[in-house]
Amino acid sequence: MSTDEFTSFEPDKEVKAVVVGVHYEFTFRTLCIASLYLQLNEAKFIATNADKVFPTKDPKRKCPAGGSIVAAIASQCADYTAPLVMGKPNP
């Protein structure tokens, strides 16, 4: 998403929440759109999983998990909006 597209993107006013979890095809465009909903719609920020990494068969390799996506989106909020975590390891 270019800065021009970002500037002209019109978020759907009906969207009231950004729900974040593991997203294997997460893109810069997705990051931009999620941040706009949080900025302009004052949408609720909900995370389904705050795990930073997935373990792998190789102990030297840890795969980024849902928490890395949550952190990327949260970093785009001017006041670093902390999400409401509603999944493991939280209730």
C-alpha positions in Angstrom: 0.0 0.0 0.0 1.5 3.3 -1.0 1.2 6.4 1.2 -1.2 7.9 -1.4 -3.5 4.8 -1.1 -3.1 4.8 2.7 -4.2 8.5 2.8 -7.2 7.9 0.5 -8.3 4.6 2.0 -11.8 4.9 3.4 -12.4 2.4 6.3 -15.8 0.8 6.6 -17.4 2.8 9.5 -19.3 -0.3 10.6 -16.0 -2.1 11.7 -15.8 -1.8 15.5 -12.9 -4.3 16.2 -9.6 -5.4 14.9 -9.1 -9.1 15.8 -5.6 -10.4 15.5 -4.2 -13.9 15.6 -1.8 -16.0 13.5 -2.0 -14.9 9.9 0.3 -16.8 7.6 -0.2 -14.3 4.8 0.1 -11.1 6.8 1.2 -8.2 4.5 2.1 -4.6 4.8 -1.3 -3.8 3.3 -3.0 -5.7 6.1 -0.9 -3.8 8.7 -1.9 -0.5 7.1 -5.6 -1.3 7.1 -5.6 -2.6 10.6 -3.9 0.5 11.9 -6.4 2.8 10.1 -9.3 1.0 11.8 -7.6 1.5 15.2 -6.8 5.1 14.4 -9.9 6.4 12.6 -12.7 4.1 13.9 -11.3 3.8 17.4 -12.0 0.0 17.0 -11.4 -2.4 19.8 -8.1 -4.2 19.6 -8.4 -7.9 20.4 -5.7 -10.5 20.2 -6.5 -14.2 20.1 -2.9 -15.2 20.9 0.0 -13.3 22.3 2.6 -16.0 21.8 5.8 -14.4 20.3 7.1 -17.6 18.8 6.2 -21.2 17.9 8.7 -23.9 18.9 10.1 -26.0 16.1 11.9 -29.3 15.9 15.2 -27.4 15.8 15.7 -25.7 19.2 17.8 -23.0 17.5 14.9 -21.9 15.3 11.8 -20.2 16.7 9.1 -19.3 14.2 7.3 -16.0 14.7 3.8 -16.5 16.1 0.6 -14.5 16.5 2.2 -12.2 19.1 4.6 -10.8 16.5 1.6 -9.7 14.4 -0.1 -8.2 17.4 3.1 -6.3 18.2 3.4 -5.0 14.6 -0.1 -3.6 14.6 0.2 -2.2 18.2 3.4 -0.4 17.2 1.4 1.6 14.7 -0.9 3.1 17.3 0.2 6.5 18.4 -0.4 5.6 22.1 0.7 2.0 21.7 -2.8 0.6 22.3 -2.5 -2.7 24.2 -4.8 -5.4 22.9 -7.3 -7.3 25.0 -5.9 -10.8 24.8 -8.7 -13.4 24.7 -6.8 -16.5 24.0 -4.0 -18.7 25.2 -2.3 -18.2 27.5 -5.0 -15.8 28.8 -8.6 -16.7 29.7 
